Amino acid sequence: MNQSNTLCLSVLASALLMSMGATAAEKVTQDTQVATTNIEQITIFGSRNPVNTVPGSAHVISAADIEQFKYTDIMRTLASIPGVYIQEEDGYGLRPNLGMRGTGQNRSEKITVMEDGVLAAPAPYSSPAAYYFPTSGRMQSVEILKGSSTVKYGPRTTGGVINMLSRQIPETELAGKLDVAAGQDGFGKVHAFAGGQGERIGAVTEIYRYQADGFRDINGVGGDTGFVKNDALAKVSVKTDKTAKYQQIVELKLKYADEVSNETYMGLTDEDYAATPFMRYSASQKDQMTTEHKQVQLNHVIEFNDNLALSTTAYYNDFHRNWYKADKVDGKSLSSGGVQNAADFDKGSVTAPIDVSVKANNRSYLSQGLQTELNYYVGNHELAFGARYHEDEMDRYQWADIYQLDTNQVMNRTQSGIPGTDSNRIDSADAWALFVQDRMTIGDFAITVGIRYEDVTTNRLDWGKANPGRDGQPSKDVDNSFSAVMPSLSATYQVNEALILLAGVQKGFSPAAPGNADGQEEESWNYEAGLRYNQGAFTSEAIAFYGDYSNMHGNCTAAQGCDDNNIDNQYNAGEVDVSGLELSLGYEFNQKGEITFPVKMAYTFTNAEFGSDFSSDFESWDNVKKGDSLTYLPDNQLYISAGVAAESWQVTLAGRYTDDMRTKAGQGDIPADELIGSKTVFDLSARYFINDVSEVYLNVDNLFDETYVTTRVHGSVFAGKPQSATLGYSYKF
């Protein structure tokens, strides 16, 4: 990382602290839609920007929605939102694959993910594939925004934004909660928080721990295929005295998380999946990921008057992970026969010991920055001016150990690798981002005009496999600089109290990563039009969208089965067309009766095609013909939930259907070895409220025990999580 920039960032943060003087805790509410101006600085929606008036696809998963199923898996939480695509992997959502409006899901790399208004990916510019994701189970609410209104949030403006809101400081003097649960496959959860607000000082602390033994069994070995994850949060806030000329608030947020998960990229052959879908080969027994995440975030808000406020945030994220996993079996990589070698060995077709190479995919990430936003409300204008300086980097320092897998299916290390002899490089990025947005109200029309500017410099330093000490100059030192201007225009028309028409257009952008040989950023023009109709207990939204890419990125990760030599490279696909429809409906039958019947539906149709012929080293694309469909993108998605609720209990059944997906670009019928078949999975939630402060609950994921394929990595098959029941108890005070 450039030392002068780091020093500059530190000085700016120090100056911010010194300028705050007597400051104080922001007053918050649990409902982000009616939050005060203070908390709105870290949210997308609020009293100044209610969801119902946003000129684009806007959704909030509220605290009540989260409590209904108490999911620990963000992909299950987001299944109810149209236009969001999910690709399961480990079954517990530890490393989510999320996409929006045809962007692709791989490691959520093509969307902007934030926590409390701050970029959450470990290195969002230099290494966008997010092997870290905020623990969704501890979140208080989740905001989702797609369309032209995302001009305020970057760097990726094409698909959409997810903003996860962490625990806010309670408004009362003391409040808290304890939630404990246990379930099948050794699942356990403890979630507790406590805090309160005084006259000027407020604080909250939170602990979230969950774990499981896993639902897969290692052939001949057994063992734990699950995980343990801990997440701790603390916030302290101070506010100025009520008599102060300018009301100010400062909030310090500290977060720590760690994880140990016994996960692998070694799936099953189709034959073995058909016979034993929840088995793992013995060659994967050493596979394990360890992670550690640290975050410091400092928020400052000053209100000069009712119409003028300035918010500033300094943030620092440090993330380290080492996924120690088999990458070669009997001399062959997983993509080139290694999985078949592992299968043959476990079947007894191979009677002599074999070698297994286990690679330490060791990486350290750093992400830090300073961002500020000025909000000015004058006449019929709502003006926002924003700026952010950001630095991030990804340091790969990797090696491989050799094990001998004997005929008793025991692995013994025979050779220890030297750190830095497999992959040894640093990718980094520095970026300035500026935006201006004006929302003008003219009668029943609301017109929003915005423009965003990004100026990015990336660098790759590669010392190669023969220089683990990083002595002297790196063998490769590649810089790339580029900038982009992204305008947007959107409007709403209030037909009557219930009906709003909306439309918008924006230029989409995604920065070129250091691994993009051509240094070409992703660009598109994105259009949408639709309506929002809310009347009483009935809510609805229908939006058609179209994305016209002049260039689309594909990022090579192990999650997509990429060859090791291509990992972290970024490829360009040129022209791509994406079109679709998002539809959501909600209604509560008999809402005035003792028993109510709430129902929800979300549907997404997507058509995404390449616009030209080309060949690529990116395995998912390979040899592409014009008109080929994109990979890992279903044509149809449907979510339906139906519930029965009384004063002391409620039961909800939710089902989600996902259409066929292809793992390689193509047209027509999908070959069997490139197909992820359609699936329908139901979840059940049952709650009994003992009194106003306590409840017992039962959740069943995959209620009907559907066996289905989640992904095909390295040409091998992974099964989704089978039926899993959890019983829990919650107490609040």
N, C-alpha and C positions, 0 to 999 in steps of 0.2 A: 504494500500500500504506500502511496506517495506520502512521505513524512511531513512535508510542508502542508499538504491538504489536511492531514490528520491533526496537526498542530492548530491549523486555522479553525477546524471544527471544534476542537477542545476550547479554544479561546471564545468562540461564539457561544458555546454552551455555558461557559463560566460567566460571560457577560449577561446572558439571559438570567442566570441565578441571581447575580448581583442587582439586576434591575428590578427584581420583583418586590424587594422590601417586605413590608407586611402584607402577606398574602394568605389565601385561605381555601378551604375545602369546597369543592363544587357541590352544589345541591343537586341531587339526582333523583330520578324516579325510575321504577322498574319498567315502565312503558316508554320505549324510546320515541313513540309517536307524540307524546305529550311532555317530552323532556324540556328542561329549561335551556336557555341559550347556552349556558355553560357546558352542559354535557353534549350539546349539539356540535361542539367543535371536534368531537371524535366519532360522531355518528354521521351516517348519510342522510337519514330522515329525522325530522323533528317538527316542532311547532311551526317553524318558519318554512319547512319543506315536507309537508305531510305526504304520505305514500299515495294518497288518492289523487293528488294533483301533479304527480311527476310525469313529464312528457316522455315516458318510456316504460319498459317492463320493470316494475318495482314490487318487491315482496319483503315482508318481515316475518321471520319465524320467531314468535314471541316467547316469553318465559313460560306461558301457559302451554304453548304448542310443544316446547321442549319437555315439559313435565309429563306430557301425556304418555309418551313411550320411553322417556328417559334414556334415549339412545346414547351410547358411547361412540358410535360410528357416524361421522359426519355425512357419509354417503347415504345412509338411511335417513338422516335428518333432512337432507336436501332433495330426497326423492319426490317430495310433494310440490316442488317448484318446476313449472314448465320451462323448457329451454336450457335446462341443466342436464348434462350427460354424466353418467357414473359408470366407471369400470372397476368392478370389485377385484381384489387381489388376495390379500391374506385372510379375509373374512371378518376382521375386526376393525378395519378402517385405519390401521396404523399409518399407512402411506397412501392417502387418497389419490385417485385419478379422476379429476373433475374437468369438465369442459363446458363451454356455452356457445350456442349458436354456431355449431360446426367447427369449433376451434380444435377439437381433439382433446383427449382426456389425460394423456400421458403425464403422470406426476403433477397434474394441475399447472403445467408450465405455461399455458397459453392464456391464463386469466390472471387478474390482479386479486391477490388474497391479502387481506389486512386483518390485524387485530387492533381494536381501538384506534383505527385510523392510520396505523403504521404498517408498512409492508412487512409481511410475515415470512415470505420465502427466505431461505438462508442466504442466498445471493441472487436477488431478483433480476439483476442486469447481466452478471457475468456467468451465472450457472442457474438458469431458471427452473430446472427440474427440482421440485420441492420434496426432498427426502425428510423434511420436517414439516409437520402441520400442527397448528395449535390444537390442544386437547379439547375436542368439541363438547365433551360431557360437562365441563365446568363453565361453559358459556351461558350468559344470561339471555342473550338473544342473538339472532343472525340476520343481517341485512343483505339482500341480493338486488343488484341493479344492472340492467342491460340497456344498451341503446345510447343515444347521443348525450344523455346526461352524464355519462362516465368521463367527460372531458376533464373533470377535476381530478380524476384518479388515474394514475399510470404506474408503470410505463406501458402496460398492455391495455389498449383501449378498444380492441375489436370485439371481443366476446362479452365481457362484463366484469363485475366487481362483486366480491364477497367480503363483507366486513363483519368480523366476529367480535361481539361486545362482551368483554370479561365482566366479572363481578363488580358491580358498582357499590360504593360506600352506602350503607343503609341510611335512610333519612332520620330514623329514630335513634334514641340514645344507645340502645342495644338491640341487635337482631341477629339471628343466625339460623343455622340448619344443620341437621345430621341426617345423612342418607346412607344406609348400608344395604348391600344386596349380595346374594350368592346364587350360583346356578350351575348348570351342566358344564362338563369339561373343565372343572376347577375354576369357573369364573367367580370372581369376587370383586366387590367395589366398596370403597369408603370415601364419602364425599362430605366435607364439613367446612363451614365458614362461620365467622362471627365478626361483628363490627358495629360501629355506631357513629353518630354525628353529634358533636358538641356545638357550643356556640360559635367557635371558630375553627376547631380542629376535628377532623374525622379520620377514621381508619377502618380497614377491613383486612382480615387474613383468611386464606382459603387453602385447603389441601384436597387433592383429588388423587386417589390411587385405585388402579384397577388392574386385573391380571386374569390369566387363564392358562390352563395346561395345554390347550390346543385340541383341535378335533382330528388331527392327522396322527398316524402311528408310523414310526420308522421301522421298516421291515427288518425283523430279526434282532432289533435293538430296543425298540420301545422308546422310552425317554420322553422328555418334555418338548413339545412343539409349539408351546404357547409364548407368553410374554408377561412382563411386569413393567408397568409404567407409573411413575410418580410425577405429580405436577403441584407446585406450591406457588402461591401468589400473595403479595402483600402490597397494600396501598395506604399512603398517608397523604392527607390534604389539609391545607391551611387557607383561610380566607381573610380578607381585610375586615376591619371593623365596619359596621353598617354606616358609621358616620364619615368614612373615608370619601374623598372626592370621587375617586375612581375605584370601582369594585374590582378586585383582583382575586384570582384563585391560582394556586399552584398544587399540583398533585404529582407525587412520586410513586412510580409503579416498579416493583421488583418481582421478577419471575424466575423460577428454576424448574427444570424438568429433566428427567432421565428415563431411559428405557433399555431393557434387555429383552430382545425378541428372537426366538429360535426359528427364523424364517429362511427360506431358500428360494432360489430361482430355478431349481431342478424339479420340473414337473414330471408327469407320467406319459408314457406312450399311450396312444389311443386304446390299444388292446388292454393295457393294465388299468386304465381309467374305467373301462367298461366293466372290469371284474372287481376292482378294489379302488374306488375313487378317492378314498381318504387315506391311502397309503403314501409313504415316502420311501425312496430308495435309501439303502444303507450308506451309500456314498455321500449322502447329504447330512450325516449325523453331526458333523462339526459346524454346520452353518449357524451363524448367530450374529445378530446386529446389536451393537451397543451405541447409545447416543447420550449426549448431554447438551442442554440448551440453557443459556443464561440471557436475561434481558433486563435492561434498565431503560425506563421511559420517564421523561419529565415533561409534564404539560403545564403551560401557563396561559391564562386567559385574563385579559383586561378589558373591562367594559367602560368606554369613555362616556357613553350615554346609551339610551335605549335603542339607538339606531346605528351605533358604531362599536365594533368589538374586534379585538386582535387576539388571535390564538397562536401559540408557538409550541412546538414539540421537538425535543431532542431525544434521540433514541440510539440504543446500542444493542445489537444482537450478536451473540457468540454461540456457534453451534459446531459440535464435533460428532462425527459418526464413523464407525468402522464396521462395515458389513463383511464379516469373515465367512466366505462361502466358496463352495466347490466351483471351479471354473473349467477344469479339465478332468476327464475320467479316462484312464488308460491311454493317455496321450492325446485325446481328442477334446476339443472345446464342446460345450453343451450344444451349440448350434450345429456342430459338424459331426455328430455321432456320439458325443459324450453321454447324452441321456440314454441312448440305446445301449451303450456299453454298461451303464449302471443297471439297466433293466436286465440285460443278459446275465450279469454277474449274480443278481439276486435270484434269478431263476435257476442258477446252477449250470448254465450253459458254459460258463468259464470256471474251470476247476483250480486255477492257480491264483495267488494273490495279484492284485493290480494296484497301480499307483493312482492316487487322487491328488491333484493340485488344488489347494485351498488358498484363495487369494484374499489378502487383507485389503479391502476396498476402503482404505483409510483416507478421510477427508476432513479438513477443518474449514469452516466458513466464518466470515465476518461481514456484518451489515450495519452501517451506522449513518446517521444523517441528522439534518436539522431542517424542519419544515415550518412554514408559517402561512397564515391565511387571515386576510382582513375582510370583514363583512360590513357593508355599508348599505343602509336602507334609507332611500330618499325618494319621496314622491311615490310613483308607481314602479320604481326600479329597486331590485335587490341585487346589489353588486358584490362580487367576490373576486379578490385578487390573491393569488397564491404563489409561493415559491418553495423549492426544495433543493438542497444540496445533499447528494447521496454518494457513499462509497461502499463497494462490496468486493469480496474476493473469495475464491475457492482454491484451497491448497491441497493438491493430490500428492500424497507421499505413501506409496503402496509397495507391497511385496507379496510373494507367494511361498507357501510352505508345501512340502511334499509329504504325503502320508502313504503308508502301505495298508491297503484294505485286505485283510486275510480272509481265509475261507470260513472263519467263525464270525465274520462281519464286524471285526474289531479294527479300528483305524489307529495306527501308531505312526507318529511323526518320524520320518527318516532324514529329512533335510529342512533346516530352518532358513527361510529367505532373509535377505538383508533389506531393511527398510529403504525405500527409494530406488530399488532395482527393477520395479515393474512399471510404475508410473510416477513421474517426478516433475510436476509443473504447478504453476500458479496462474490462474485466470483472474483478472480483476477488471473493475470498471469504476469510473467517476462520472457522475451525471448531474447536470443542472436541469430542473424542470420549472416552467413558469406557466401560469394559466390566468385567464380573465374570463369571467362569466357574468352575464347580465340577464336577469329575468324581469321582463317588462309585462305589466298587466294593463290591458287596454279593453275595458268592458268585460265581455265574457271570454276574451282571448288572453292567453298568457304565452308570450314568445320568449324563448331562451336562446341567447346567442353566446357562444363560447369559443375560445381558441386556446390551444395548449402548445407549448414549445418544449422540445427535449433536445438537449445537447449532450452527447455521450462520447466518452473515450474509453476504449477497451484495450486490454493488453494480455498477451499470453507469453509467459516465460517458461521454457521447457528445457530441462537439463538432461533429458534422455535417461535411459536405463543404466548407463555406464558411469554416471557421476552422482552417486547417492549423497555425497557430501556437499553438492552444489558449489563446487570449487570453480572459481573464475567465472567467466561469462557463460550464460546459458547457450545451448546449441541453437535455440530459436528465441527470438525476441520480436514479437509481431504486435504492432500498434494499429488501431483503426479508430478513426474519428468520424462522426456523422451527426447530423441534426435533422429535426423534422418539425414541421408546423402542421397542427391538426385542428382545423376549424369544425364547428358543429352548429347546427341550427335545428330547433325543435319548437313545437307549438301544441297547445291544448285549446280546445273550445268547449266551454261549459254549455251544453245544449239545454239542460235543466238541472235540478238538484241531484238527479240520479245518474245522468249520462254525460260522459266526457269523451270527446274525440281527440286523438293524438296522432302526431306524425313527427318524424325527425330524420336527419341525415348527418353523418359525421365521417371524418376520415379516421380510419383505424391504423394503428401503429404497434409494432413490436420491435424492440431493438435487436440488432445483430449481435450475437454473442461472440466472444473471442474465438470460438471454434468454427465460425462461419468463414470459410476460405475466401468467399467473394466479398465479405464485408457488407452484405446487402440486407437492409432492414426489411421487415414484413410491412406491407402497405395494402390498404383496402379502402373502398368506399362502402358505407353501410347505411341501409335505408330501413325504415320501419313505419308502419301505420296501423292503427287499431282503435279500439274503444274500451272504455271501462264503465261498467254499469253496476251501481250499488244501490239497492233499495231495501230498507229494513234488514231482514236477516239474509237477504240474497246478495251475494257478491260475485262479480264476474270480470274477466279481462280477456280480450282476444287481440292478438297482435301478429301481423304478418311481417316477416323480415327478409332482407336480401343482402348478401355480402358479396361484393365484387372485388376479389383479390387481384392485384397486379403481381404480387409475390407472396407465397405462403411459406412459412418455416416448418421444418421437421427436425426435432431435436433427438439425437441418438442417445438412448439410455439402455442400461441393462434390462430395465423393466419391459422394453420392447424387443428384447432378444438381440440387440446389436452386437456385432463383433467387438471384442475388447479393443482392437486397434482404432475403432471409430467412436468409442464412447466419448460423449461431450462434444462431438462434432455437430454442426448445425448445417442443414441442407436447405436448398431453395427449390420450390416446386413451380414457381412462376404463377400463371393464371389459374385461379380456382373460383368457381361459382357456388355459393351456398344460399339456399332459400328454404323457407319453412314457415310454420304456423305454431304459435303458442296459445293455448287456451286453458283458462282456469275458472272453476265454478265452485261456489260454496253456498250452502243453505242449511238452516236449522229448522226442521219441522217441529210443529207444536211447541214453539219457543215460549209460550206463556203457560204451558201445562207443567204438571209435576214431573213428567218424564219427557225429555226432548230427544230428538234424533238428528244430530249434526252429520252432514255429508260433505265431502270435498272431492273434486276431480281436477286433475291436471293432465293435459295432453300435449305432446310435441310431435310435429311432423317435420322431417328434415330431408332435404335433397342436396347432396354436395358432390360436385364432379370436378375433376381436373380439366383445365382448358387447353392443354397442349400435350404433345408427345415428348417424353424425355426419359433418360436413364439415370439412375441414382445409386450410390453406394448405400443409401439408407434402406435397410432391409424391408421395411414395411411398404416402400414404394416400388423399388426395383425398376422394372421396365414398364413405364406408364404410357398408356394410350389416351388420347383425348376422349373424354366421356367416362373414364374410369371413376368408380366411386371411391371416396376416401375410406380409410381404414378405421376400425373401432368406432363406427358411427351408425347407430340404428336409424332406420327410416321412421319408425314409430315408437313412441314411449307413452305409457298410460299409467296414471296413478289414481286410485279410488280408495277413499276411506269412508266407512259408515260406522256410526256410534249410537249407543243408547246411554243416556245420562240421567241420573236422578240426584237428589240432594246429597246422598251419602255414598253413591257409587257411580261408576261409569265403565263401559266396555266399548272398545273400539277395534275394528278389524280394518287393516290397511293392506291393499294389494298393489303390486307394481308389475307391469308387463314391459319387457324390453324385446324389441324385434331382433332378427338375425343381424349379426355384424360380421364383417370380413376382416381378416388380419393382414391381407395384402391387397393392394389396389387392383381393381378389376371390374368387369361388367358381367351381367347375366347371372346364371347359377353360380353359387359359391362352392368351390371344391371342398370336400369333406375335411381335408387337412388345413384349410384356411378359414373354417367356419366356427364361429361362436354362436350356437343355436339360441333361438328365442327362449324366453323363460318367463314364468309368472310365479312370483314369490309373495306370500302373505305373512304379515306380522299381526300379533294380537296383544292388546293391552287391556288389563283389568285392574281397576283401582277401587279400594274401599276406604272411605274417610272415617276413621274412628271418632274423630272430633275435629274441631277447627284447626288443630295444630299437628295432627299426626295421621298417617295413612299406611296401609299395607298395599303392595301392588304385585302383580304377576305379569311379566312380559314373556312372550314366546316369539322368537325370531324364526322365520321359515316354518310357519305353523304346520303345513302339510308335508314337511320333510322332502321338499323338491331337491333332486340331485341335478346340478347344472354346471356347465363350464363357465368359469369367469374370464380366463385369459389363456392364450397360447404363447408362452415365452420360450424362446430357443426351440420352437417346434414341439414343445411338450404341453401337456394339458393340466390345468388346475381346477379343482372343484370348489364350489362355493360352500359357505358354512351350512351344515345340516341343521335340523331342528334343534333349538337351544332355548331352554326355559330358565328364567331368572325370577327369584322371589326376593322382595325387598321391603324395607321399612323406612319411613321418612318422618322426621320430627322437626318442626320449626318453632322458633320463639322470637 
